[in-house]
Amino acid sequence: MKDFRILTKEQKDLLEAQCNPKTLTGCRNIAIIAFLRSTGCRVSELTSLCHNKIDLKTSEVQLFGKGEKKRRVGVDLASMRKILLWVEKKVEKFGKSKGEDPFFCAVRSGVFGSAKCAPGKSAAGSKLSRQSVFKMLQSKGRLAGVAGGIGREIFPHLFRHSRACECVENMSLKNVQDMLGHENITTTTKYLRGLNPQLMIDKMKSLPS
């Protein structure tokens, strides 16, 4: 059975609070969480993101979803500040990045696995694997659970579910579908199971069939 839990703002803040902003790894992890919570992207879209697909001035991102379908999404101001801090720290460590370089990368060799390297032997600056993002979030989730009672395992798609439910309160279901990159709007409605039932009913009534 699929997990359609929704993370509250307080829970997401708690997850970020488990990362040390004074370290390069901590800045990177905060930026990852901020990007997930703001864009509602798939983890594969995050790990495949290159520098030339994110406009730091306009806070707009081009994502490549299933079937390499493109879509543009926006990043809120608070999240962009955290992302910009990661960029600043990353430049200090690796120098200026090229357009095709991975935006979120391994920061130390052998840490936070790379998709191009064997587990435990990732090269600094290389692309992250999906599994490494899962492991990071699960680790922070366990720490946050001790502090704030989140409880069960945290995984990237929870941010996607949560963002969908946040946005549908101010956007049409069609807009949310486009934001998430869903082919079928039925998939979008499944993401919204955590909504107030009446709000979901009202949204369904306003959706052209």
N, C-alpha and C positions, 0 to 999 in steps of 0.2 A: 504494500500500500504506500502510495506517494505521500511525502511529508509536505503539507501546505501550511506549516507554521508561519507566523508573521513576527518579525523582530520589531520591538518598539524602538523609538529613538533612544531611550535610556539604555536599552540593551546594546544597541549599536555603539553608543558612546562608551559603554563599559568595555566592549571588545577593543576599541581603539586605545583605551586607557591602559591596556595590558602591554602596549608597545612603547618602547623607550624612545622618545623623540630626540634624544641626545646622540643616538647612534645611527649609522647609515641604514642598518637593517631595520631599526625601529621606524625611521622616516619612511622607508620603502613600504613597510607593512601598513602603516597608517594611511599612506597614499592608496594602497590597494583596497583597503576597506572603504575609504572615502569614495573611490572610483566605483566600486561595486554598489554601494548604497545610493549613489547619486544617479548612475546611468541605468541600473538594473540589467547590466549586460551579462552574457553567458561567460563562464570562466575561460572558455576557449577564445572568446573575443578579447578578453583582457590579456591573456598570455601572448596572443598574436599581434597585439597593438604595437605599431611602429611609431617613431617620433614624428614622421611626416603625416600622420593621420590624426594628430591632436593639435588644435590651434590654441595655444596658451593665451593668446590675446582675446579671442572671442569666446573662449570656454566651450568650443564645439569639437566634437569627436566624430570621425567616420569609422564605423564598425563594419566588420565583415561577418555576417551571420551564416546560417546553414545554406549550403549551395553557393557560397561566396556572394550572397546578396548584400548589397551595401545599404546602409542607412546612417543618418546623422542624428546625433543626440546631443543634449546640452548638459553641462556640469554646473551645479549650483556654486555660488561664490565661496561658501565656507569650505566645501570639498576642494575647490580649485586652489585655495590657499595652501592646503595640505599637500596637494599634488605639486605645486610650485616649489615648496620646500624640498620635496624629494628631488626635483629637477636640479635645484641649486646644490644639494649635497652630492648628487650623482656627478655633476660637472666637476666638483672639487676632487672626486675620487678618480674618475675616468677621463676627464676632459670633455670637450664638446662632442655630442653624439651626431652621427650621420642620420640622414632621413630614414634609412631602412633598419637602423638599430632598434632592438626591442626596447620599448618604453619602460617596462618593468623587467628588471633583470636580476640575476644572481649577483650578490655583492662581495662574496668571498668564495674562493675556490673550495669545492667540496661541501658547500652549504646551500640549502634551499634548491634542490635538484633542478637541473637543466634538461630540457627536452632533447638536447643534442648530446648529452653525456650520460655515462652510466650513473646510476644512483649513488650519491655520496661523492661524486667526482666532477661536479659541475664547475665550469670555468667562470671566473668573475666576469660580469658583463654579458653573459650568455642568456638566451631565452629561458624563461621559466617553464616548468612543466605544470600541467593541470594538477597533478598529484601534490606538488610542492605547495600550491596555494591551498588545497584541501587540508594538508597537514598543518600549515600555519594557522588557519582558521580554527581547526579543531583544538590546537594547543591553546590559542587565545580564548576559545570558548570554555575550555575546562578551567582556565584561570579566572575568567569572568564569572563562571558558574559558582566558584567558591566565594567570590565577592558579592555576587548579586543574584544568584539563583536562576540563571538561564537554564541550567539543567542539561538537556540532551545535546547531542553533538551539533556543532555549527558547520554548515557547508555553504559554498558560494550561492547556490540557487535560492537560499532563504532570502538573500538580499534582493533577488529578482522578484520573488513573490511579494516581498514587503514593499518594494518600490511601485509595483503595479497597483497595490491596494492604496498606497498614498496618492498616486497620480489620478486614479479613477474618480476620486472625490472632486477633482477640479477639471477633469478632461473627459471627453467622450470615450466609450469603449473602443471605437475605431482608432482614436488617437493613441490610446494605450497599446492597442495591437501593433500599430506602426512603430511605436517606441521600442517595444520588445522584439520586433522583427518576426512576429508570428504569421505563418501562412494562413492559418484558419483561426477565426475569432473564437471558435469553440475552445481552443487551447487557452486563449486569454481569459475566458470566463472561469476556467478551472483554477487559474492562478488567484482568483478573487474569492475563494471560499472562506477566507478569514474576515471578509467584510461583514458589516452589519447587514443582516438579511434584507431589511427593507430598502437599504441603499442599493443593494444588488438588484432587487426587483424593479426599482425605479429606473436604474440604468438599462435594464433589459427592455423595459417598456418604451424607452426613448430610442432604441436601436432599430434602424430600418431592417426589415427582413427580406 
